[in-house]
């Protein structure tokens, strides 16, 4: 499931933020997102989260969204994987 979620999340980032797929493919766990990617501003966050919900089949509550979750690609992927896993359990 991890590789599947990783691939989907990379596709979402590329499409929502208009980033080159090769650039997104190079993201590692420590790649900075919010504050480091000019494309990921506060307006883009809403679109990103909506696409994550739609494509990953998860629900993201407002109180789950914080700067730490969006700080790095690794943090965002860990969050997405936890939500997907929790959804699969219910």
VENDAMO-V534457 format. One record per helix or strand of 2 or more residues. SS is the DSSP state (~ for helix, > for strand). FROM is the first residue (numbers start at 1). LEN is the number of residues. If there is no record, write none. Layout:
BEGIN
ss->SS from->FROM len->LEN
ss->SS from->FROM len->LEN
END
This chain:
BEGIN
ss->~ from->2 len->16
ss->~ from->21 len->5
ss->~ from->42 len->15
ss->~ from->62 len->3
ss->~ from->73 len->17
END
